[in-house]
């Protein structure tokens, strides 16, 4: 997984540098970056699964009080 992400990031970096050297506007560079980030997110979801939308955090203080944070 790390190799695939590393390769994709290097590919994106080379493409963005080439686009910049060709005089493309900053908006085009950002659009390409956003598309590449979507691709990397998709790779991570395939490999690791969809992250949870929300989760509950429960911890104990030094005085042994349980605290629950629902997020």
N, C-alpha and C positions, 0 to 999 in steps of 0.2 A: 504494500500500500504506500509506504513512504517513497519508494522509488517512482511509482506512478505520479504521485503528487509533485515530487521533485522535478521530474521530467516536464510535467505540465507547466509548473511555475517558470522553469527555464525557457520553455517554448514561448510562454506569454511575455516574458521579459524581452526576449529577442525580437518578438513581433512588435511590441510597444516601442522599443528603441528604433526599429526600422521605420515604423510609422512616424515617429518624431523626426527622424532624419529626412523623411520625405516631405515634411512640412504639414502634416495632418493637424487639424485643430485639436485643442485640448479636449473638447467634448467627444471627439471620435476616440481618443485614447482612453478616456474614462468609460465610454460605452463598451469598448473592447475588454477593458479590465473587469467591468461588471459581468459581462458574459462569461469570461474565464472563471470568475469566482463562482458563478452558478454551476459551471462544469465541475469545479473542484468540490463544491458542496454535494453535487449529485454523486460523485465518486465516493465521497465519505459516507453518504447515506447508503449506497449500495454495499459498501464494505462493513459499516458499523451499525446500520439501521437508523431509522428516523429518531432524532432526539425528542425527549418528552416535551410537551407544551408547557406543563407545570409540574412541580413536585413539592412535597412537604419536607421541611427541614426541622428535625427534632434534635435538640441537644440538651445536655445537663450542665448546669452551672456548678461552681465550686461548692455552693451550699446545697447541692443535690436537688435543685429545682429543675423540673422539666419545662423546657420552653419549646413551643411549636410555632414555626413560621410557615404559614400557608401562602404559597406564591404561585 
